[in-house]
């Protein structure tokens, strides 16, 4: 997708749960037209449950969550989990993810 441009990235740490120790993650920020898109890449240790809020996209299963005008889509590729967050409309977010798979 030619609208997508990498703005920057850094190494970070995230928590999978309130009681757990933090784990390393790569944090990438992209611009997509007028929107920003944040991508976290981390090893979730297989703890993410892909439930009824999931949909198939090609060979991947996307898990969606929406909160305060932002959408989070998560999928696995091998042992890595990708968490993509943006305020762009869900159909546009799916389209960007689809072109990256």
C-alpha positions in Angstrom: 0.0 0.0 0.0 1.7 3.2 -1.2 -0.1 5.3 1.4 1.9 3.6 4.2 5.1 5.3 5.3 7.3 4.3 8.3 7.8 7.2 10.7 10.0 5.4 13.2 10.5 2.6 15.6 12.1 1.6 18.9 12.5 -1.3 21.3 10.1 -1.3 24.1 8.7 -3.5 26.9 5.0 -4.5 27.4 3.1 -6.4 30.0 0.8 -9.2 29.1 -1.0 -9.0 32.4 -1.0 -6.9 35.5 0.9 -9.5 37.5 3.4 -10.6 34.9 6.9 -9.2 34.2 7.3 -7.1 31.1 8.5 -8.7 27.8 10.5 -7.1 25.0 8.6 -5.7 21.9 9.4 -3.8 18.8 7.2 -0.7 18.4 6.8 0.7 14.9 4.8 3.8 13.9 3.5 4.4 10.4 1.5 7.1 8.7 -1.4 5.9 6.5 -2.8 8.9 4.8 -4.1 11.2 7.5 -4.0 8.4 10.2 -1.2 7.0 12.3 -0.8 3.3 12.8 1.1 1.7 15.7 2.5 -1.9 15.4 3.8 -3.8 18.4 5.7 -7.1 17.6 6.3 -9.5 20.5 6.4 -13.1 21.6 3.1 -13.6 23.5 4.0 -17.1 24.7 0.7 -18.4 23.2 -1.5 -16.7 25.8 -3.7 -14.7 23.5 -7.1 -16.3 23.1 -8.6 -15.9 19.7 -12.3 -15.9 20.5 -15.6 -14.7 18.9 -14.1 -11.3 18.1 -11.9 -13.0 15.5 -12.1 -13.1 11.7 -10.2 -15.0 9.0 -8.0 -12.9 6.7 -6.3 -15.3 4.2 -4.4 -17.9 6.3 -4.3 -15.6 9.4 -6.9 -15.1 12.2 -7.3 -11.5 13.3 -8.6 -10.7 16.7 -10.3 -7.2 17.1 -10.9 -4.9 20.0 -12.3 -1.4 19.9 -11.9 1.2 22.6 -12.3 5.0 22.7 -12.3 5.4 18.9 -9.3 3.2 18.4 -9.2 -0.3 16.8 -6.7 -3.0 17.7 -6.1 -5.9 15.4 -3.9 -8.8 16.5 -2.6 -11.8 14.6 0.1 -14.4 15.0 2.9 -15.3 12.6 4.9 -18.2 13.9 5.8 -17.4 17.5 5.4 -13.6 17.1 2.2 -11.6 17.7 1.5 -8.4 15.8 -0.8 -5.8 17.5 -1.9 -3.0 15.2 -3.6 0.0 16.6 -5.2 2.9 14.8 -8.2 5.3 14.7 -8.8 4.5 11.0 -12.1 2.8 10.1 -12.1 -0.9 10.6 -12.4 -1.7 6.9 -9.4 0.5 6.0 -7.4 -1.1 8.8 -8.2 -4.5 7.5 -7.2 -3.4 4.0 -3.8 -2.2 5.2 -3.2 -5.4 7.1 -4.3 -7.5 4.2 -1.7 -5.8 1.9 1.0 -6.6 4.4 0.4 -10.3 4.8 
